[in-house]
Amino acid sequence: MKQKLIDVCKFKENIFTISSDAKIKDAVFLLNKNNIGCLVVIDDGNIVGIVSERDILRELGNTSIKNEIHNVKISKIMTPREQLVLGHTGDTIEDLMGYMDEKNIRHIPLVDEEGKLVCLTSSRDIIKILLKVSHSKIKYLSDYVEGKYPG
């Protein structure tokens, strides 16, 4: 049974965003406060990119004056929209896993038909879905083997 990507959004409570003009210190605060690894960058209601812990660490390694990293703008370090892998409501979990594996990424924004953000998916979300499906299948098969369904 192929799970639609929209099923992932059922696990999501909040979508955390930041503007491209915000500073790295703002992103670090939001990431730590919410125990998350990625923020969707939104300007004027539109996705313009994403910024992850990896982006921040990469900049930390590239910035010669470490005290100045806090004031670097998100727009400088984010993955811009043109380079993003976006999921769509018709995609399946298998599609999403393939995108993540092929591009070596852990987060994919899910957008609707108009390109508006629906949720941000992560590899952890995918694992939760797959575990739930696996547990359901095991329960069904166990009940079948035990004769709990009329023949």
C-alpha positions, -999 to +999 in steps of 0.1 A: +000+000+000+015+033-011+012+061+015+005+095+001+029+122+012+000+142+027-002+115+054+031+128+067+015+161+076-008+144+101+023+140+124+033+177+121+020+201+147+038+233+136+057+246+107+085+268+118+096+295+095+121+324+093+126+353+069+156+356+046+166+389+063+168+372+098+202+365+112+219+331+120+214+339+157+176+340+152+177+307+134+198+290+161+174+303+187+143+289+169+160+256+161+170+251+198+138+263+212+117+240+191+142+211+190+141+210+152+168+207+125+154+229+097+134+261+091+115+270+060+125+305+047+094+325+039+093+361+024+059+377+016+041+344+021+062+325-004+089+298+001+123+313-008+144+285+007+153+264+037+180+267+063+192+237+083+217+230+111+241+218+084+239+252+066+248+270+099+277+246+106+290+250+071+290+288+075+307+285+109+335+266+092+338+292+065+335+324+085+370+337+094+358+359+123+337+336+144+321+364+165+305+377+133+287+345+124+257+355+145+250+385+123+252+367+089+218+368+071+199+337+064+198+346+027+235+340+026+235+305+039+201+290+030+193+266+002+174+288-023+141+278-038+156+271-072+177+243-056+150+229-033+134+195-037+097+201-031+072+174-024+036+176-037+004+162-022+003+135-049+037+121-040+041+089-021+063+081+008+084+060-016+088+091-038+099+111-008+124+085+004+139+084-031+143+122-033+160+122+001+183+094-008+192+107-042+199+143-030+213+133+004+188+155+022+168+151+054+140+177+049+116+184+021+089+211+021+055+198+009+035+223-012+000+224-025-011+230-062-005+267-058+031+262-044+021+272-009+037+254+021+016+226+036+042+211+059+079+204+062+087+167+061+118+150+076+134+116+074+121+111+110+085+117+099+090+091+072+103+066+097+072+072+119+048+065+090+067+034+080+067+021+116+029+027+119+022+009+086+045-020+096+028-024+130-006-024+113+004-050+088+019-072+115-013-070+135-035-078+105-013-108+095-012-121+131-050-118+134-053-136+101-030-165+111-048-168+144-081-172+126-097-140+138-112-133+104-141-153+090-130-175+061 
